[in-house]
Amino acid sequence: MIVAVSDLHLGMNSQNGRVERRFENFLAYLKENLFRNGGDLVLLGDIFDFWRNDIKNVLLRSENIIERLFAMESKEIFIHYVVGNHDFYMHTIAREECLPFFTVAKSLVLFNDSSDSISKYKFIHGYQLEILANPYIKDFKVYENLAQMLCMMSGITGQISSGLWYLMHPFEYFSYKRSMTLPPEKRFNTKQKSIDFIERLATSKARPLYIGKDSDDWLIFGHTHRPFIDFGSRTANTGSTRSMPNNEIIYIKIDQGGPKIEIF
């Protein structure tokens, strides 16, 4: 059993902690029900929101959730953290060996028994597809450096960092940075309609070139806050609780029948 959830944006100064409380209950539900015989929990990025609040505030607001995650990790239950743009700093924490409990990476591959074979699933947050789809510079290092910087700025998104690209292309730098800080419903629905390009890239037959996967593998991603499952291209998006009417937890469950969108 694999469960993947993304884009909770825990720690945002909104919703009065309702998402945090609901996710805490969701983790209890997983341990007592879906993971009774073990399983893999994939935290598929933007679980925490280090862009919109100080890291210390986010972690303190989420301390019960973090405690529950530590308690879940066992010989039967494995927790994997795939970083997103809003929690990219988790990659730094793991690199400094401060987080020994979970695997933390930019991508993840898991295998799951299906009804007649073993299926391979690749997990990425999805900001990688936005880099290719956006109308500005398509540089992974630039995007990830900006994501890291925004995580470290204590929720103050108006500060400026200098760099070679800024010195050479200041207009593009500020346009790119400004576009990154917009919420998904605004950022992905500008005149460029990047959300459509993100989904087209995700489901394209050309995706092995930029995702590094075989055509028979599944690709699971988040980032856009728009859930879907496409069995033809073997692609799925986890969606976001922030887009649900009552902050329900939306997630993807993968068992012998393949992936399915569920709501808690």
C-alpha positions, 0 to 999 in steps of 0.5 A: 500500500502506498499513500501520497499526499502533497500541498498541505502548506502547513503553517500558513497564516490562515484557516486557524489551524484546521488543516493541521488538525485534519492532517493529524487525524488523517495520520492516525487514520492511516496508521490504524486502517490503511497501514495496519499491515504496513505501507509507504507514506509519500509526503510529496512536497509543499507539506510545510510552507516556509515561504509564507511563515517563519520556519520556526513558527511553521515547525512549532505549529506543526509539532503534533504532526511531526511527533505523529510522523516520527511515531509512525515510522517503523519496520512496516511503515516507511515515510518518504519526503519529496521536497517541493518548492515551498519546503525546499529547505527540507533538502538542506536539513536532510543534507546536514544530517539533522533529519535521520528518520525519513528519506528526503529527496527531489524524486522517489521511485517505489514499486507496488504489486498490481493485479497481474504484475509489479508496477513502478511509480516515480514521484516528483513534486512537480515544480520541475514541470513548471520550470519547463512550462514557464515563460521565463528562463528554464534553469533548474538551479535558478529556480531551486536557488530562489525556492531555497531563498524564499524558504529562508527569508522568514516569510518576507517575500519582498527581499532581494537576493543578488546573483549573476542572472539578476545582474545580467537580466534584472527584469526577467529576475524580478518577473520570475521571482514575482511569478513564483510567489503568486498562489497556484490558482493565479500563477498557473492561470495567467495568459500563458496558461502554464497549468495546461502545459504542465499537465501536457508535459506530464502526460506527454510521450516525450516525458522520458527525456525530462523526467527520466522514466520508462513509458510503462512507469507511473508518474505521480506529482502535485504542485498544481493543486488540480487532482487527476488520474490519466490511465492512458499515460499512467499519470496522476496528480495528488491535488491539494487540501487547500483547494478543497471546499472544507479543507478535506485531505485529498490523497492518492492511494495505490494498491493492487488496483492501481492509483485512486484519488481518495478524500478524508 
